[in-house]
């Protein structure tokens, strides 16, 4: 017995100023939105309603096409790199925060710490104060 969640292939195109999504093999499985950020929740609600599922009980495999162009690999690479960049920024911020706390505990001034970590002394003070009150 497998516990894999079902998946749906969804083809996204741009038509008449709208993002259009068509769920492959699902009669009535089409929707359109003005903004890309609204597409996933709308598609999830559409599939859930047509299949009597919870919107989080399935996976969506997105395919981006425009005319004869399959944009899926380019979009997937961009999304992967965006996620990697967000993770790198999070790790950088954690390291910066740890360094600020350690330098503050070592007695360095906010201005000295700011000079070393490359942010304003006001922001250093905010972070250092958050660390001592947390």
N, CA, C and O atoms as a MOPAC input file, in Angstrom:
PM7 MOZYME 1SCF
protein

 N      0.84000 1    -1.18400 1     0.00000 1
 C      0.00000 1     0.00000 1     0.00000 1
 C      0.88200 1     1.24400 1     0.00000 1
 O      1.87300 1     1.29200 1     0.72800 1
 N      0.54500 1     2.23000 1    -0.78900 1
 C      1.34700 1     3.44500 1    -0.89700 1
 C      0.62100 1     4.62200 1    -0.24200 1
 O     -0.60600 1     4.71600 1    -0.27300 1
 N      1.41000 1     5.50900 1     0.34700 1
 C      0.85500 1     6.69500 1     0.98700 1
 C      1.10300 1     7.94300 1     0.15700 1
 O      0.99800 1     9.06100 1     0.66200 1
 N      1.43400 1     7.75400 1    -1.13000 1
 C      1.69800 1     8.90100 1    -1.98100 1
 C      0.42600 1     9.71300 1    -2.18100 1
 O     -0.66400 1     9.17400 1    -2.37300 1
 N      0.60500 1    11.01600 1    -2.13100 1
 C     -0.51900 1    11.90900 1    -2.38000 1
 C     -0.76000 1    12.00400 1    -3.87900 1
 O      0.18900 1    11.96800 1    -4.66300 1
 N     -2.01500 1    12.12600 1    -4.28400 1
 C     -2.27400 1    12.27700 1    -5.71500 1
 C     -1.70100 1    13.59900 1    -6.22200 1
 O     -1.51700 1    14.55000 1    -5.46200 1
 N     -1.42900 1    13.63200 1    -7.51000 1
 C     -0.94400 1    14.86600 1    -8.10000 1
 C     -1.76700 1    15.21200 1    -9.32600 1
 O     -2.38500 1    14.35800 1    -9.96000 1
 N     -1.74800 1    16.49400 1    -9.62900 1
 C     -2.46400 1    16.99900 1   -10.79300 1
 C     -1.49400 1    17.85400 1   -11.59800 1
 O     -0.78000 1    18.69400 1   -11.05000 1
 N     -1.48100 1    17.62600 1   -12.90600 1
 C     -0.69000 1    18.44900 1   -13.81100 1
 C     -1.53100 1    19.64800 1   -14.22000 1
 O     -2.67300 1    19.50200 1   -14.65600 1
 N     -0.95400 1    20.83100 1   -14.07300 1
 C     -1.66700 1    22.06200 1   -14.39500 1
 C     -0.83000 1    22.86100 1   -15.38700 1
 O      0.33700 1    23.15600 1   -15.13300 1
 N     -1.43000 1    23.20300 1   -16.50500 1
 C     -0.76300 1    24.00000 1   -17.53200 1
 C     -1.19000 1    25.45300 1   -17.36200 1
 O     -2.37900 1    25.77200 1   -17.33600 1
 N     -0.18700 1    26.32800 1   -17.24600 1
 C     -0.42700 1    27.75700 1   -17.04800 1
 C      0.01100 1    28.50300 1   -18.30400 1
 O      1.10900 1    28.29100 1   -18.82000 1
 N     -0.86800 1    29.38000 1   -18.78500 1
 C     -0.55400 1    30.23100 1   -19.92600 1
 C     -1.01500 1    31.65400 1   -19.62300 1
 O     -1.73200 1    31.89900 1   -18.65300 1
 N     -0.59500 1    32.56700 1   -20.45700 1
 C     -1.03500 1    33.95700 1   -20.34000 1
 C     -1.94400 1    34.25700 1   -21.52000 1
 O     -1.52700 1    34.16500 1   -22.67400 1
 N     -3.19000 1    34.61800 1   -21.22600 1
 C     -4.16400 1    34.87800 1   -22.28300 1
 C     -5.00900 1    36.08800 1   -21.93000 1
 O     -5.57200 1    36.15900 1   -20.83700 1
 N     -5.09700 1    37.02300 1   -22.83200 1
 C     -5.94400 1    38.21700 1   -22.67200 1
 C     -5.70900 1    38.92100 1   -21.33700 1
 O     -6.65500 1    39.36700 1   -20.68900 1
 N     -4.44200 1    39.01700 1   -20.93200 1
 C     -4.11500 1    39.71900 1   -19.69600 1
 C     -4.37800 1    38.93300 1   -18.42800 1
 O     -4.30600 1    39.49000 1   -17.33300 1
 N     -4.68100 1    37.64900 1   -18.55200 1
 C     -4.96300 1    36.80400 1   -17.39100 1
 C     -4.02900 1    35.60600 1   -17.37100 1
 O     -3.54400 1    35.16800 1   -18.41400 1
 N     -3.78000 1    35.07700 1   -16.17600 1
 C     -3.08700 1    33.79800 1   -16.02000 1
 C     -4.15800 1    32.72400 1   -16.05800 1
 O     -5.07200 1    32.71900 1   -15.23300 1
 N     -4.04700 1    31.82700 1   -17.00400 1
 C     -5.03700 1    30.77600 1   -17.20500 1
 C     -4.41400 1    29.44800 1   -16.81000 1
 O     -3.30700 1    29.11800 1   -17.23500 1
 N     -5.13700 1    28.68400 1   -15.99000 1
 C     -4.66500 1    27.37000 1   -15.54800 1
 C     -5.68200 1    26.32400 1   -15.95000 1
 O     -6.87900 1    26.46700 1   -15.70200 1
 N     -5.18000 1    25.26500 1   -16.57800 1
 C     -6.03300 1    24.15500 1   -16.98300 1
 C     -5.48500 1    22.88900 1   -16.34500 1
 O     -4.32100 1    22.54000 1   -16.54100 1
 N     -6.32700 1    22.20400 1   -15.58300 1
 C     -5.93700 1    20.96500 1   -14.91800 1
 C     -6.10100 1    19.82900 1   -15.91800 1
 O     -7.20200 1    19.55600 1   -16.39500 1
 N     -4.99500 1    19.17700 1   -16.22200 1
 C     -4.99600 1    18.10700 1   -17.22000 1
 C     -5.89300 1    16.95200 1   -16.77900 1
 O     -5.75500 1    16.43100 1   -15.67200 1
 N     -6.81800 1    16.56000 1   -17.66800 1
 C     -7.66400 1    15.40000 1   -17.42400 1
 C     -8.76500 1    15.60400 1   -16.40500 1
 O     -9.35700 1    14.62900 1   -15.94200 1
 N     -9.05600 1    16.83800 1   -16.04400 1
 C    -10.10600 1    17.09800 1   -15.05700 1
 C    -11.19200 1    17.96400 1   -15.70100 1
 O    -11.00500 1    19.17200 1   -15.85000 1
 N    -12.31700 1    17.36900 1   -16.08200 1
 C    -13.38900 1    18.15200 1   -16.69600 1
 C    -13.81000 1    19.31200 1   -15.78500 1
 O    -14.02800 1    19.13200 1   -14.58700 1
 N    -13.91800 1    20.48700 1   -16.37200 1
 C    -14.26700 1    21.68000 1   -15.60600 1
 C    -13.09400 1    22.25600 1   -14.84500 1
 O    -13.25400 1    23.20700 1   -14.08100 1
 N    -11.92000 1    21.69200 1   -15.04300 1
 C    -10.72900 1    22.10100 1   -14.29600 1
 C     -9.95900 1    23.21700 1   -14.96500 1
 O     -8.83100 1    23.02000 1   -15.41400 1
 N    -10.56600 1    24.38900 1   -15.03200 1
 C     -9.89600 1    25.55400 1   -15.59700 1
 C    -10.29300 1    26.78500 1   -14.79700 1
 O    -11.42600 1    26.90400 1   -14.33200 1
 N     -9.34500 1    27.69300 1   -14.64700 1
 C     -9.61500 1    28.94600 1   -13.95000 1
 C     -8.66500 1    29.99600 1   -14.48800 1
 O     -7.68600 1    29.67400 1   -15.16100 1
 N     -8.95700 1    31.25500 1   -14.18900 1
 C     -8.04300 1    32.33100 1   -14.56000 1
 C     -8.03200 1    33.38400 1   -13.46300 1
 O     -9.00900 1    33.56500 1   -12.73700 1
 N     -6.90500 1    34.07000 1   -13.36300 1
 C     -6.72700 1    35.10000 1   -12.33300 1
 C     -5.92900 1    36.26000 1   -12.92600 1
 O     -5.23500 1    36.10500 1   -13.93100 1
 N     -6.03800 1    37.41200 1   -12.29400 1
 C     -5.26700 1    38.58900 1   -12.71300 1
 C     -3.80900 1    38.49200 1   -12.29100 1
 O     -2.90900 1    38.85400 1   -13.04900 1
 N     -3.58300 1    38.00100 1   -11.07700 1
 C     -2.24200 1    37.99400 1   -10.48200 1
 C     -1.76600 1    36.56700 1   -10.25300 1
 O     -2.53500 1    35.70800 1    -9.82200 1
 N     -0.50200 1    36.32300 1   -10.54300 1
 C      0.08300 1    34.99500 1   -10.37200 1
 C     -0.03200 1    34.51900 1    -8.92600 1
 O     -0.23500 1    33.32900 1    -8.68600 1
 N      0.09400 1    35.41600 1    -7.97600 1
 C      0.03800 1    35.01700 1    -6.55800 1
 C     -1.30700 1    34.39700 1    -6.18600 1
 O     -1.39800 1    33.66200 1    -5.20200 1
 N     -2.34500 1    34.68700 1    -6.96000 1
 C     -3.67800 1    34.13500 1    -6.68700 1
 C     -3.91000 1    32.78300 1    -7.35600 1
 O     -4.90700 1    32.11500 1    -7.08000 1
 N     -2.99900 1    32.38100 1    -8.22800 1
 C     -3.24400 1    31.19600 1    -9.03300 1
 C     -3.26600 1    29.90900 1    -8.21200 1
 O     -4.20300 1    29.12000 1    -8.32700 1
 N     -2.24000 1    29.69000 1    -7.38100 1
 C     -2.20200 1    28.42400 1    -6.64200 1
 C     -3.40400 1    28.24500 1    -5.72500 1
 O     -4.02400 1    27.18200 1    -5.75600 1
 N     -3.76400 1    29.23400 1    -4.91200 1
 C     -4.95000 1    29.01500 1    -4.06300 1
 C     -6.22100 1    28.75900 1    -4.88400 1
 O     -7.04600 1    27.93000 1    -4.50000 1
 N     -6.38000 1    29.45900 1    -6.00000 1
 C     -7.56500 1    29.23900 1    -6.83800 1
 C     -7.57100 1    27.83700 1    -7.44200 1
 O     -8.60500 1    27.17000 1    -7.46500 1
 N     -6.41200 1    27.39600 1    -7.92900 1
 C     -6.33500 1    26.06200 1    -8.52900 1
 C     -6.56600 1    24.99900 1    -7.46300 1
 O     -7.26400 1    24.01600 1    -7.71200 1
 N     -5.99000 1    25.18200 1    -6.28500 1
 C     -6.20200 1    24.21800 1    -5.19900 1
 C     -7.69000 1    24.13000 1    -4.83500 1
 O     -8.23200 1    23.03800 1    -4.66700 1
 N     -8.33000 1    25.27500 1    -4.71800 1
 C     -9.76500 1    25.28300 1    -4.40400 1
 C    -10.57600 1    24.61700 1    -5.51500 1
 O    -11.52400 1    23.88100 1    -5.24000 1
 N    -10.20700 1    24.87400 1    -6.75700 1
 C    -10.90000 1    24.27500 1    -7.89200 1
 C    -10.79900 1    22.75600 1    -7.86500 1
 O    -11.80700 1    22.05600 1    -7.95800 1
 N     -9.57200 1    22.25400 1    -7.73700 1
 C     -9.36400 1    20.80100 1    -7.71000 1
 C    -10.07200 1    20.18800 1    -6.50500 1
 O    -10.75400 1    19.17000 1    -6.62600 1
 N     -9.90500 1    20.81700 1    -5.34300 1
 C    -10.53200 1    20.29200 1    -4.12900 1
 C    -12.04600 1    20.20100 1    -4.28800 1
 O    -12.65800 1    19.21500 1    -3.87600 1
 N    -12.65000 1    21.22200 1    -4.88200 1
 C    -14.09400 1    21.21700 1    -5.07400 1
 C    -14.55500 1    20.16100 1    -6.06700 1
 O    -15.57500 1    19.50400 1    -5.86000 1
 N    -13.79600 1    20.00500 1    -7.14700 1
 C    -14.18700 1    19.03600 1    -8.17200 1
 C    -13.92600 1    17.59100 1    -7.75400 1
 O    -14.60800 1    16.67600 1    -8.21500 1
 N    -12.94600 1    17.38800 1    -6.88700 1
 C    -12.57500 1    16.03100 1    -6.46400 1
 C    -12.98300 1    15.71500 1    -5.02800 1
 O    -12.70900 1    14.62100 1    -4.53300 1
 N    -13.63700 1    16.66600 1    -4.35600 1
 C    -14.04700 1    16.48800 1    -2.96000 1
 C    -12.85400 1    16.12100 1    -2.07800 1
 O    -12.87300 1    15.13100 1    -1.34700 1
 N    -11.81800 1    16.95300 1    -2.17200 1
 C    -10.58900 1    16.77800 1    -1.39100 1
 C    -10.31500 1    18.03000 1    -0.58000 1
 O    -10.88600 1    19.09000 1    -0.83600 1
 N     -9.43800 1    17.89600 1     0.39600 1
 C     -8.92000 1    19.05800 1     1.09800 1
 C     -7.86300 1    19.69700 1     0.18900 1
 O     -7.10900 1    18.97300 1    -0.46000 1
 N     -7.78700 1    21.01700 1     0.12500 1
 C     -6.82100 1    21.66800 1    -0.76700 1
 C     -5.35300 1    21.31000 1    -0.50700 1
 O     -4.50200 1    21.54200 1    -1.36500 1
 N     -5.05600 1    20.75900 1     0.64400 1
 C     -3.66500 1    20.38400 1     0.95400 1
 C     -3.40400 1    18.88700 1     0.79500 1
 O     -2.31300 1    18.41400 1     1.11600 1
 N     -4.38500 1    18.14200 1     0.30700 1
 C     -4.26000 1    16.68300 1     0.21300 1
 C     -3.72300 1    16.18100 1    -1.11500 1
 O     -3.78300 1    14.98300 1    -1.39000 1
 N     -3.19700 1    17.08000 1    -1.94600 1
 C     -2.67100 1    16.65900 1    -3.24400 1
 C     -1.52600 1    17.57900 1    -3.65400 1
 O     -1.35200 1    18.67400 1    -3.11900 1
 N     -0.76200 1    17.10100 1    -4.60900 1
 C      0.34600 1    17.86700 1    -5.16300 1
 C     -0.06500 1    18.44100 1    -6.50800 1
 O     -0.93300 1    17.90200 1    -7.19500 1
 N      0.57100 1    19.53700 1    -6.86800 1
 C      0.35900 1    20.12600 1    -8.19000 1
 C      1.70900 1    20.17900 1    -8.90100 1
 O      2.70000 1    20.67000 1    -8.36000 1
 N      1.71700 1    19.66600 1   -10.11400 1
 C      2.90400 1    19.80400 1   -10.96300 1
 C      2.57300 1    20.89300 1   -11.97900 1
 O      1.70500 1    20.72600 1   -12.83600 1
 N      3.28100 1    22.00400 1   -11.86100 1
 C      3.01700 1    23.17000 1   -12.69200 1
 C      3.80400 1    23.07100 1   -13.99200 1
 O      4.97300 1    22.68500 1   -14.00500 1
 N      3.13700 1    23.42600 1   -15.07900 1
 C      3.75400 1    23.48400 1   -16.40400 1
 C      3.42800 1    24.86200 1   -16.97900 1
 O      2.26700 1    25.26800 1   -17.02200 1
 N      4.45600 1    25.56700 1   -17.41500 1
 C      4.27000 1    26.92400 1   -17.93400 1
 C      4.53200 1    26.90200 1   -19.43200 1
 O      5.60900 1    26.51200 1   -19.88400 1
 N      3.54000 1    27.32300 1   -20.18800 1
 C      3.66300 1    27.30100 1   -21.64600 1
 C      3.13500 1    28.61200 1   -22.21700 1
 O      2.21700 1    29.23400 1   -21.68400 1
 N      3.74900 1    28.99400 1   -23.30700 1
 C      3.25200 1    30.13200 1   -24.06600 1
 C      3.45300 1    29.80300 1   -25.54000 1
 O      4.57800 1    29.73500 1   -26.03400 1
 N      2.34300 1    29.60500 1   -26.22200 1
 C      2.42700 1    29.16700 1   -27.61800 1
 C      3.14800 1    27.82900 1   -27.68000 1
 O      2.78300 1    26.88900 1   -26.97300 1
 N      4.15500 1    27.74200 1   -28.51200 1
 C      4.93600 1    26.51300 1   -28.66300 1
 C      6.08400 1    26.42500 1   -27.65200 1
 O      6.83800 1    25.45200 1   -27.66100 1
 N      6.22200 1    27.41300 1   -26.79900 1
 C      7.34500 1    27.47900 1   -25.86300 1
 C      6.99600 1    26.82300 1   -24.52600 1
 O      6.00700 1    27.17700 1   -23.88300 1
 N      7.82100 1    25.86800 1   -24.12500 1
 C      7.69200 1    25.26900 1   -22.79000 1
 C      8.62600 1    26.03800 1   -21.86600 1
 O      9.84700 1    25.89200 1   -21.93700 1
 N      8.04700 1    26.84900 1   -21.00700 1
 C      8.81100 1    27.69700 1   -20.09600 1
 C      9.08000 1    27.02500 1   -18.74900 1
 O      9.72400 1    27.61000 1   -17.87800 1
 N      8.58800 1    25.80600 1   -18.58400 1
 C      8.67800 1    25.10600 1   -17.30700 1
 C     10.10400 1    24.98400 1   -16.78800 1
 O     10.33700 1    25.30100 1   -15.62200 1
 N     11.07800 1    24.53800 1   -17.59400 1
 C     12.44600 1    24.41500 1   -17.05300 1
 C     13.01300 1    25.75000 1   -16.57500 1
 O     13.66500 1    25.80500 1   -15.53200 1
 N     12.77300 1    26.82000 1   -17.32000 1
 C     13.29500 1    28.13100 1   -16.92700 1
 C     12.64000 1    28.62000 1   -15.64000 1
 O     13.31500 1    29.15100 1   -14.75800 1
 N     11.32900 1    28.44000 1   -15.53100 1
 C     10.61100 1    28.86700 1   -14.32100 1
 C     11.04300 1    28.01900 1   -13.13200 1
 O     11.24600 1    28.55100 1   -12.04000 1
 N     11.18800 1    26.71400 1   -13.32300 1
 C     11.59900 1    25.82200 1   -12.23400 1
 C     12.99600 1    26.19000 1   -11.73100 1
 O     13.23800 1    26.20700 1   -10.52400 1
 N     13.91400 1    26.48500 1   -12.65500 1
 C     15.26400 1    26.88200 1   -12.25300 1
 C     15.22900 1    28.18700 1   -11.47500 1
 O     15.89700 1    28.31900 1   -10.44900 1
 N     14.46400 1    29.14000 1   -11.95100 1
 C     14.33500 1    30.40900 1   -11.23400 1
 C     13.77700 1    30.19100 1    -9.83600 1
 O     14.30000 1    30.74600 1    -8.87000 1
 N     12.72200 1    29.39300 1    -9.71500 1
 C     12.12300 1    29.13000 1    -8.40200 1
 C     13.11500 1    28.44300 1    -7.46800 1
 O     13.18300 1    28.76000 1    -6.28100 1
 N     13.87600 1    27.50800 1    -8.00800 1
 C     14.89700 1    26.82300 1    -7.20800 1
 C     15.94400 1    27.80900 1    -6.71400 1
 O     16.33800 1    27.77200 1    -5.54800 1
 N     16.39100 1    28.68400 1    -7.59200 1
 C     17.41000 1    29.67000 1    -7.21100 1
 C     16.85800 1    30.69300 1    -6.22600 1
 O     17.57300 1    31.12400 1    -5.32100 1
 N     15.60000 1    31.08500 1    -6.38700 1
 C     14.96600 1    32.00100 1    -5.43100 1
 C     14.91800 1    31.36700 1    -4.04600 1
 O     15.20000 1    32.02300 1    -3.04300 1
 N     14.56000 1    30.09800 1    -3.99900 1
 C     14.49800 1    29.39200 1    -2.71600 1
 C     15.89200 1    29.30000 1    -2.09700 1
 O     16.04800 1    29.49600 1    -0.89200 1
 N     16.89300 1    29.00800 1    -2.90400 1
 C     18.27400 1    28.94200 1    -2.41200 1
 C     18.73200 1    30.30000 1    -1.88900 1
 O     19.40300 1    30.38400 1    -0.86000 1
 N     18.36500 1    31.35600 1    -2.60200 1
 C     18.74100 1    32.70500 1    -2.17300 1
 C     18.07000 1    33.06500 1    -0.85100 1
 O     18.70400 1    33.64800 1     0.02900 1
 N     16.79700 1    32.72100 1    -0.70900 1
 C     16.08700 1    32.99000 1     0.54600 1
 C     16.73900 1    32.25200 1     1.70600 1
 O     16.88200 1    32.80700 1     2.79600 1
 N     17.13400 1    31.00500 1     1.47700 1
 C     17.80700 1    30.21400 1     2.50500 1
 C     19.15800 1    30.82400 1     2.85900 1
 O     19.53500 1    30.87600 1     4.03000 1
 N     19.88400 1    31.28300 1     1.84200 1
 C     21.19100 1    31.90600 1     2.08900 1
 C     21.03400 1    33.18600 1     2.91300 1
 O     21.82600 1    33.43900 1     3.82000 1
 N     20.03000 1    33.97900 1     2.60500 1
 C     19.78300 1    35.21200 1     3.35600 1
 C     19.41600 1    34.87800 1     4.80300 1
 O     19.88500 1    35.53700 1     5.73000 1
 N     18.58300 1    33.86200 1     4.99400 1
 C     18.20300 1    33.45700 1     6.35200 1
 C     19.43200 1    33.02800 1     7.14600 1
 O     19.59300 1    33.42300 1     8.30100 1
 N     20.29400 1    32.22900 1     6.54000 1
 C     21.50800 1    31.76700 1     7.21900 1
 C     22.44900 1    32.93500 1     7.50600 1
 O     23.06600 1    32.99500 1     8.57000 1
 N     22.55700 1    33.86400 1     6.55300 1
 C     23.38300 1    35.04900 1     6.77000 1
 C     22.86100 1    35.87000 1     7.94400 1
 O     23.63500 1    36.31800 1     8.79000 1
 N     21.54700 1    36.06500 1     7.99100 1
 C     20.95200 1    36.83800 1     9.07600 1
 C     21.15800 1    36.16400 1    10.42900 1
 O     21.41100 1    36.84100 1    11.42600 1
 N     21.05400 1    34.84000 1    10.47100 1
 C     21.30200 1    34.10900 1    11.71400 1
 C     22.75300 1    34.27400 1    12.16100 1
 O     23.02300 1    34.49100 1    13.34300 1
 N     23.68000 1    34.17000 1    11.21700 1
 C     25.09800 1    34.32600 1    11.54000 1
 C     25.39000 1    35.75500 1    11.99400 1
 O     26.15400 1    35.96200 1    12.93700 1
 N     24.78900 1    36.73600 1    11.33300 1
 C     24.97700 1    38.13500 1    11.71300 1
 C     24.45900 1    38.36300 1    13.13100 1
 O     25.12700 1    38.99900 1    13.94700 1
 N     23.27400 1    37.84500 1    13.41600 1
 C     22.68500 1    38.00900 1    14.74100 1
 C     23.57800 1    37.38400 1    15.81700 1
 O     23.83200 1    38.00100 1    16.85100 1
 N     24.04900 1    36.16700 1    15.57200 1
 C     24.93100 1    35.49800 1    16.54000 1
 C     26.20800 1    36.28500 1    16.76300 1
 O     26.67100 1    36.42600 1    17.89500 1
 N     26.77700 1    36.80100 1    15.67400 1
 C     28.00600 1    37.58800 1    15.78800 1
 C     27.76200 1    38.86400 1    16.59300 1
 O     28.58000 1    39.24200 1    17.43100 1
 N     26.63500 1    39.52200 1    16.33200 1
 C     26.31600 1    40.75800 1    17.06100 1
 C     26.18100 1    40.47600 1    18.55600 1
 O     26.72800 1    41.20700 1    19.38200 1
 N     25.45900 1    39.42600 1    18.89400 1
 C     25.27200 1    39.09000 1    20.30700 1
 C     26.61300 1    38.78400 1    20.96700 1
 O     26.89200 1    39.26500 1    22.06500 1
 N     27.43200 1    37.99400 1    20.30500 1
 C     28.72900 1    37.64200 1    20.88500 1
 C     29.62500 1    38.87100 1    21.03600 1
 O     30.28400 1    39.03200 1    22.06300 1
 N     29.65500 1    39.73800 1    20.02300 1
 C     30.48500 1    40.95100 1    20.10300 1
 C     29.96400 1    41.90600 1    21.17400 1
 O     30.74300 1    42.54300 1    21.88300 1
 N     28.63700 1    41.99800 1    21.28600 1
 C     28.04300 1    42.85300 1    22.31200 1
 C     28.40300 1    42.33900 1    23.70600 1
 O     28.76300 1    43.11500 1    24.59100 1
 N     28.30200 1    41.02400 1    23.88800 1
 C     28.66700 1    40.43400 1    25.17800 1
 C     30.15700 1    40.59400 1    25.47800 1
 O     30.56600 1    40.59700 1    26.63900 1
 N     30.96800 1    40.72600 1    24.41800 1
 C     32.41300 1    40.92600 1    24.59700 1
 C     32.74800 1    42.38100 1    24.90300 1
 O     33.90200 1    42.71700 1    25.16900 1
 N     31.72900 1    43.24500 1    24.86200 1
 C     31.93900 1    44.62600 1    25.25100 1
 C     32.18600 1    45.60300 1    24.12000 1
 O     32.50300 1    46.76400 1    24.37900 1
 N     32.05200 1    45.17800 1    22.88400 1
 C     32.24200 1    46.11000 1    21.77300 1
 C     31.04500 1    47.04400 1    21.67300 1
 O     29.91400 1    46.66400 1    21.97300 1
 N     31.31600 1    48.27800 1    21.24300 1
 C     30.23600 1    49.26200 1    21.09400 1
 C     29.38500 1    48.92700 1    19.87100 1
 O     29.81700 1    48.21100 1    18.96700 1
 N     28.17100 1    49.46200 1    19.86800 1
 C     27.28200 1    49.24900 1    18.73300 1
 C     27.90200 1    49.78200 1    17.44200 1
 O     27.78100 1    49.15800 1    16.38800 1
 N     28.56200 1    50.92900 1    17.52500 1
 C     29.19400 1    51.51400 1    16.33400 1
 C     30.33200 1    50.63100 1    15.82000 1
 O     30.50600 1    50.48800 1    14.61000 1
 N     31.09300 1    50.04900 1    16.71800 1
 C     32.18400 1    49.16800 1    16.30200 1
 C     31.62900 1    47.90700 1    15.65500 1
 O     32.12600 1    47.45900 1    14.62200 1
 N     30.60000 1    47.34200 1    16.26600 1
 C     29.96400 1    46.14900 1    15.70700 1
 C     29.37300 1    46.47800 1    14.34000 1
 O     29.52700 1    45.70800 1    13.39200 1
 N     28.69900 1    47.61800 1    14.24100 1
 C     28.08600 1    48.03000 1    12.97700 1
 C     29.12800 1    48.15600 1    11.87700 1
 O     28.89500 1    47.75000 1    10.73800 1
 N     30.26400 1    48.71500 1    12.22100 1
 C     31.34200 1    48.86600 1    11.24300 1
 C     31.81300 1    47.49800 1    10.74900 1
 O     32.11100 1    47.32900 1     9.56700 1
 N     31.87800 1    46.54000 1    11.64600 1
 C     32.35300 1    45.20400 1    11.29500 1
 C     31.33000 1    44.41400 1    10.48000 1
 O     31.70000 1    43.73300 1     9.52400 1
 N     30.04700 1    44.49600 1    10.84600 1
 C     29.04000 1    43.66700 1    10.16900 1
 C     28.34200 1    44.37600 1     9.00900 1
 O     27.60300 1    43.74000 1     8.25800 1
 N     28.56300 1    45.66800 1     8.85200 1
 C     28.05700 1    46.36900 1     7.68000 1
 C     26.60900 1    46.78600 1     7.72600 1
 O     25.96000 1    46.87800 1     6.68300 1
 N     26.07900 1    47.04500 1     8.92800 1
 C     24.72500 1    47.58700 1     9.05800 1
 C     24.78600 1    48.77700 1    10.00200 1
 O     25.82800 1    49.01800 1    10.61300 1
 N     23.71500 1    49.51600 1    10.13400 1
 C     23.72100 1    50.71300 1    10.97300 1
 C     23.84900 1    50.35500 1    12.45100 1
 O     23.46100 1    49.26800 1    12.88100 1
 N     24.39800 1    51.28900 1    13.21300 1
 C     24.52600 1    51.03900 1    14.65000 1
 C     23.15000 1    50.96900 1    15.31700 1
 O     22.98500 1    50.30400 1    16.33900 1
 N     22.16000 1    51.66000 1    14.73300 1
 C     20.80200 1    51.58700 1    15.27400 1
 C     20.24800 1    50.15900 1    15.12300 1
 O     19.61700 1    49.62700 1    16.03700 1
 N     20.49700 1    49.55300 1    13.95500 1
 C     20.01200 1    48.18600 1    13.73400 1
 C     20.75400 1    47.21000 1    14.63300 1
 O     20.15600 1    46.25800 1    15.13600 1
 N     22.05300 1    47.43100 1    14.84200 1
 C     22.82300 1    46.58900 1    15.74900 1
 C     22.21500 1    46.67400 1    17.14700 1
 O     22.05800 1    45.65700 1    17.82300 1
 N     21.87800 1    47.87300 1    17.57300 1
 C     21.29200 1    48.04300 1    18.90400 1
 C     19.95200 1    47.31300 1    19.00100 1
 O     19.66700 1    46.66600 1    20.00900 1
 N     19.13900 1    47.41600 1    17.96300 1
 C     17.84300 1    46.70800 1    17.96200 1
 C     18.05900 1    45.19900 1    18.10700 1
 O     17.39800 1    44.54900 1    18.91800 1
 N     18.97800 1    44.65000 1    17.32500 1
 C     19.22300 1    43.21800 1    17.35700 1
 C     19.81400 1    42.78300 1    18.68000 1
 O     19.43300 1    41.75200 1    19.23400 1
 N     20.75600 1    43.58000 1    19.18800 1
 C     21.38600 1    43.23700 1    20.46600 1
 C     20.36800 1    43.29700 1    21.60200 1
 O     20.39100 1    42.46400 1    22.50800 1
 N     19.47900 1    44.28300 1    21.55100 1
 C     18.45600 1    44.41300 1    22.59500 1
 C     17.46700 1    43.26400 1    22.51400 1
 O     17.01900 1    42.76500 1    23.54600 1
 N     17.12100 1    42.83900 1    21.31800 1
 C     16.20500 1    41.70900 1    21.15200 1
 C     16.83700 1    40.44800 1    21.71600 1
 O     16.14600 1    39.61100 1    22.29800 1
 N     18.12800 1    40.30900 1    21.55000 1
 C     18.83700 1    39.12600 1    22.03800 1
 C     18.91100 1    39.07400 1    23.54900 1
 O     18.87100 1    37.99000 1    24.13100 1
 N     19.01600 1    40.21000 1    24.19100 1
 C     19.11500 1    40.21500 1    25.64500 1
 C     17.75700 1    40.09700 1    26.31500 1
 O     17.65700 1    39.68600 1    27.47100 1
 N     16.68700 1    40.47000 1    25.56300 1
 C     15.35900 1    40.38000 1    26.17800 1
 C     14.64500 1    39.08200 1    25.81800 1
 O     13.62500 1    38.75100 1    26.42300 1
 N     15.16300 1    38.35100 1    24.85200 1
 C     14.49700 1    37.13100 1    24.41300 1
 C     14.76900 1    35.96300 1    25.32600 1
 O     14.27400 1    34.86200 1    25.08500 1

